[in-house]
Amino acid sequence: MCPRAQEFNDRSAESGISLIELMIAMTLGLLVIGAMTAVFINNSQARRELDKAAQQLENGRYAIQILRDEISMAGYYDAMASVASPPSTTAGPCSTDVAGWKSSMDVAVEGINSGSFACVTSAQPGTGMLFVQRVSTAVTDPASLKANLAYLQVSLCGEEYVSAVADKPFRVKLGTDPFDLQKIDCNAANRAPIRQYVRRVFFIDRNNVAGDGIPTLKRADFRPEALGGTNPDIQALVEGVEDLHFEYAVDTNGDGSPDIFDETPLANQLVNIVGVRVWLIARALDPTPGYDASTKTFSLGSKAPNTPNDAFKRHVFSTYIELIHPVGRRTK
């Protein structure tokens, strides 16, 4: 082989890629990176939507569970076999008068689906509100009674049932008042259990604690008026609960079973409520890009269907909840 041919072959073996080859390689690399980026973005968006849907459903289930726990326990008054007489026509949801609480204990729940209780000023217009009253399932130590709370004590001693004292056989009083009713052995040293009296309203607030416009299920607890402090004491429970609606099961013949269902029971029917149907709408906390909620219709009982015009996903939850203790007193 001639020297010039050998030199040409050596140079060819040492030469790199051409500019065209480099551009083709870069283009292919960018396409691969772009495809991987698109897959990553799509997966991230899908994951965010799954997380939002899971949170929305969990919030709805949690709200239903809170209402179930409260409604099922409404009208629980320890060992009392009967409550007020004559029958009450309202529980006075906004009342802070302990004497009024005692005289209206036979109304376990009271609610409205339009309007609002005057004492809860931040309720979302057009949404349902529900009042429940009962006593705590936990016994309060006599040494731990608080002056700004009310308590119930029910006598278990038969002799105290025939006493001429007006607040026997049970007492609803402030923590500063005496609670000296007795247990079944009628021993003055053995005091009957004392339980905190609970009166609260569940409602949808226009804004949550941060004021960012997220509809929120809240609870307003009421305390005796004479002792000051925040009244009612409002606590946020579940974010994203957008609407509430209630229907009441009324027992008309005293057997503990529902005979009629009414969304606006008459005043003289409140003492005969033995169950509550609950509807609520749980809304996602953040909008979904490209989602049109106006294609969906959400119905809560007989309430006019709701067709929102936004990009928030929603889900309707409903259930029936029996008032265990008022039913139990009727079926004994």
ZICOR-V825840 format. One record per helix or strand of 3 or more residues. SS is the DSSP state (H for helix, E for strand). FROM is the first residue (numbers start at 1). TO is the last residue. If there is no record, write none. Layout:
ss=[SS SS]
from=[FROM FROM]
to=[TO TO]
This chain:
ss=[H H H E E H E H E E E H E E E H E H E H]
from=[3 19 98 109 129 142 150 158 170 194 216 225 233 241 260 267 273 293 314 324]
to=[14 73 103 112 139 144 154 162 174 205 221 227 239 250 262 272 283 295 322 330]
